[in-house]
Amino acid sequence: MATKEVKGWSGELSDHPFRSKVPRMNESATDAKAFWAFSLEVYAKPQVAELCIALQDEYGFDVNLLLLGLWVAETQRKALDAEGICELREAVAPLNDNLVHPLRWARRWAKPSDRVAETAQHKIYGALKQVELEAERLVQMALVEASRPGLTQGDEMSTPQAAASASLERYRQSIEAPDAAVAPLVQLMVRALP
């Protein structure tokens, strides 16, 4: 690797003291793909989808932010920072408010009552579901992008579960969800990160 002068630093670019704060080229895209793959795997586990949807519908949690807290805990053994959670929520609010939520409402409205017969309504419902899923993926990409340069707080925790517990509780507090949300959050953590 060539030596490069970077604001008073003469040496290997990879050794620059601020290198960890600057994303590498394609790092966000790689992280977004890894986060998406993790989310699909976790969401498919027994009861995870149901818990996520209940937390979303009953207490106002963003499923993608729940999954991000679990992913960071699993991959880094760190918890999301309380201030960072607020920043991440703000970063994806336009996507959620103008794209994901309207698509979700439309999909739920279009859900056929007759699940056996194949009708035009089934096709519309399926198409809306696919578009909503792609919109959720955009939210995840935005979360990963917004998480630069810092996202976590403190040292590495002893287990992914400890980190997830801290992230999920900070998230609950940030949206002022009631204590009743604690039990499903704990269940989510146990199901997602056994």
Secondary structure as UniProt FT lines:
FT   STRAND          3..6
FT   TURN            7..8
FT   STRAND          9..12
FT   HELIX           13..15
FT   TURN            17..18
FT   HELIX           19..21
FT   TURN            25..26
FT   HELIX           27..43
FT   TURN            46..47
FT   HELIX           48..59
FT   HELIX           63..76
FT   STRAND          79..80
FT   HELIX           82..95
FT   HELIX           96..100
FT   HELIX           101..110
FT   HELIX           120..146
FT   STRAND          152..153
FT   HELIX           160..174
FT   TURN            175..176
FT   HELIX           179..181
FT   HELIX           182..192
//
